[in-house]
Amino acid sequence: MQFTITHPMHSHPYNPELVTGSGIARVAAAAEAAGFGGFGFTDHPAPSQRWLDSGGHDALDPFVAMSYAAAHTTTLRLIPNIVVLPYRNPFVVAKAGATLDLVSGGRFTLAVGVGYLKGEFFALGVDFDERAALFEEALEVITGIWTTDDLTFEGRHFSARGITAHPKPIGQPHPPIWIGGNTSAARARVAAHGQGWCPFRAPAVLAQTARTAALDSVEHLAAGIGDLRRRLEEAGRDPFDVDVVFTNDAGGNPGDDDFNADAFLSGAAELEAAGVTWVQVSVPGDSLAHALEATERFGSSVIA
């Protein structure tokens, strides 16, 4: 079991301490020192004011911010939460990811999702109804350009002929690709292209908003993992070579005074028994000091 943290910009407005170079470096370094295996950022290049006012959050560019974090750490994996693939041309994503993998010494994991915010798609000039098809072609292009030269690919909105993109990433055969989403379609994409599955806890109302399947219990998650393993076996792959990432609600929030480390560990053990290999941990974003204190506390009371 490993633990990963997303830089704590959970709200709008954000705390300005968190978006300075020093703030990013200190949170990343604290996560590494605490024993976290991963650290990353969300991806919202053009959120609407309406979404922000209704509970959304501000964001930094994940590739730029992860590069800064990479420069101030040595072992921490850089894992965005998550990159919305249809927002960008896949060759641009592949180049950014290969660059980050190189400068970090092979520490990049590309965690990706289809996306769900219509307003953001519209602002970026991307057809919302094409997002699933764009996502799947992007997976093919990214793995292709990372592993081969002279690549030819006819996309829905581009024609790539004889493309060679060097330097290649360090990770072999390429950096791991984790695929988000709770649906059977997401698990099919993992079986075809991925090295990890990133479902998220989603009661019915949230699932409807995020345009995915409901997932509100460990039992429900275990059924999804069982389905994923069956698909991997059918594809001739070892199901235990694929990571599963999830959150743990047991024990409360590490930033709260009543956080119960023993209860959290019990919940983590239950998730591990179901097949989870990484736990996504949330730390507070109300101040840099609180984020650092909660990170250190989690490291000493849970990870250690």
N, C-alpha and C positions, 0 to 999 in steps of 0.2 A: 504494500500500500504506500502510495506517495501522495503528497499534498501540493496543491497549486493555489495561487492567489491572483486575483485580478486587482490592478491598481484601484484604490477605493474612491473612484469618482462615481458615487452611487446616486447623486442627486443633481438637481438644478435649482439654484446655483451651486457650483462646486466651491470647495475651500481653495483659495488661490495658492496656499502653501504646497498643494499637491501637484501643481503644474509647473513648478520651477525645476530647473535641472537638478538642484540640490534635493528637492523633495522626491523626485523620481529616483535619484541615486540612493537616497537614504532608505526609502521603502524597499527597493530591490535588494540592497545590501543587507537590510534587516531580515528579509525573507530568506536569503541565502544562509545567513548566520543562524537562523532559527531552524534550519533543516528542510525548508520547503524545496520541492523539486522543480517547481515551475512558477512563472510570473508573466503576466501579460496585460493587455489593454483591450477595451471594447472598440467597436468600429461603427462610428456614426458620423460620416462626413457632412451630412446635411439634414439634421433632425428638424422637425417643425416646432414652432413655438407651442402649438397646441399639445404636441406629445410631451414636450418638456414640462409644461404646466400641469399635465395630468399624471405625472410620476416618472417621466423619462429622465435621462441624465446627459450631461455634457460628456465630451470625449476628446482625447488627443488622437492624432494619427497613430495607429498602432505600430507601423513599421518604423517610423521616426523615433517614437518613444521607446520601443523595444531595443533599438540600436543604442540609445543612450543608456538604458539599463544594462545592456550587454557590456558596455565599456567600464561599468563599475561593479561587475561580478565576474566570477570565474567558472562556476559550476551550474548555476541556475539555468534551466531551459527557458527559452522565450516562447510562450504559448499564448497567442491572442485568444480573446474570448468574446466574439469570434470574428474572423474576417468574412464579410458578406461578399461571396465570389461574384455574383452577377453585377455588382457595382463597377467592376473594373475589367478591362481587357485582360485575359488570362496571361498573356506574355508579360504584362506589366507586373502582375502579382508574382509570377515566376521569377522575374528579375529581382524584385524587392526581396523575396524569400531567399533566393540564392545568395544575394549580397549579405543579408542578415546572418545566414548560416555560416558564410565565410568569415565575416568579421567577428563572430562570436565563437569561432572554433568548433563549429558543428553542433550548436546548441539550439537550433530552431525547430519547432514543431508547427506546422501550418494547420490550425484549427479553423474550420470553415463552416458556413451555413448558407442557406438559401435566402434568408431575409424575409421580413414581413411588413415593414413600414411603407405603405403606398406612397406617402408624401416624399419620402427620401428617394424612392425609385424615380418618381416624377422629376424631382429636382436634379437628378443625375442623368436624366434623359434615357432611362432604361425602362423597357416595357415590363411592367409588373407581371403580366400574364405569361411572359416568356421566362420567368426567373428559374423555373426548374430545368428547362432545356438549356439555358445559359450556364447553369450550375454544372450540369453533367458534362457539357462540352469543355468547360474550364478544367474540370478534373482530368480529362483526357489530355488537354494541351499542356497543363502544368507538369504532369508526370512525364509526358513525352519530351518536352523541351529540357527538362532536368536530366534525362537519361540518354538522349540521342542527339545526333547532329542531323543537319539537312532535313529538317522536319517540314512536311507539307500537311496542311490541315485546312479544310474548307469549313469555316464557321458560319453561323447564322448571319453575322454582320461583318465578317472579315475574311480575307483570303490570304493564307500564309503559305508561301511557296519556298521551299529550300531554306528554312530558317535554322541558323546555328547560333546559339546564345551561350557564350563563354564569359566569365568563368563558371563552371558548374559548381553546385553546392558540395560541401564536404560529405554530408550524410549519404550513406550508401544503402540501397541503390539511389535513394533520394531522401530528403528530410521526411519524417513521418507526417502523414496527413490524417487529421482527426476530423470526422464529419458529424455535424450537429443535427438535431432534429429527433422527434419522438416517434416518427411514423415508420411503417414497414418499408416505405420507399427510402428513407434515410439508411436503414439497416442494409437494404439491397445495395446502396451506393458504397457502404463500408465494405461489404463482401467483394465488390467489384474493384474498388479503388483505394480503400482506406486502411490505415493502421490503428485507428481508434474510433470509438463511437462516443459522442457527447450529447446524450439526452439531458433534459432538465426537468426538474420537479414542476409540474403544471396541472393544478386543479382545472376543472372544466372551463371556468370563466377565463383564466389566463391562457389556456390552450386555444380557446376560440380567438382571443386577441392576437396571439402569436401565430395563428394559423398552423397549428400542429395538433398532434394527438394528445389527449389527456394522459398524465402520468403522475399519480398522486400517492403511491405506496411502494414499499420495497418489493412486495409481491408482484405488483404490476411491472416494476423494473426487471425483476428476475425473469418474468415471462418474456420480456423483450430481449434480454440477454440470451435466453434459450433459443429464441427465434434467430438471433444474430449468429449464434454458434452453428445452428443447423445450416444457415445460408453459407457460412464460411466452409463448412465441411463439404457441402455440395459443390463449392467452387474449388475444392482441392486444397484448401488452406488450413493451417493449424488454428483453431479458434482461440487457443490460449496465447497466441502471439499478438492478439489485438487488444489494445487497452480500452477500458470503459471508464468514463469520467462522470461523476455525479456529486450532488451536494448531500450533506448530512445535517438533518435538522435536530438530531438528538443533542441535548446538553445546552442548547441555546447559542447565542452569538458570542464569539471570543472577546468582543469588546465590551460585553456587559458584566457588571459586578457579580451577577449570579451565574455566570458561566460555569457549567459542571463538566470538568474534564473527564471524569470517570464515565458519565453518561454519554459524552461524545465518543469516547473510545468504544463503548459498547455498541453504539450506533454504527461506528466505522467497521467494527467486527462483523456486524450483520450485513453491511454492504459488501464487505470483502467476501463473505460466504456466498453472496448472490452473484459475485463475479466482477465487482468494481475494483479497479486497480489504482485509480486516482480520485481523490476527493477535492472538490473545489471549495475553498474556504473563504468566507467573507469577513473582512475586517472593517472597522468604522472609518468613515471619511470626514468626520466633523472637524478633525484637526490632524496635523501631521504627528503631533506628540501622541495622540490617542491611537493612531494607526500603528505607530512604532511600538507602543506599549503592548497593544493587543497581539501584534505579531510575535514579539518576544515571549509574551505570556503563553501563547499557543505552542510555541516551540518547546518551552520548558515543561509545560504541563501535559502536552499531547504527543508531539513528535518524539521527544526524548524518551 
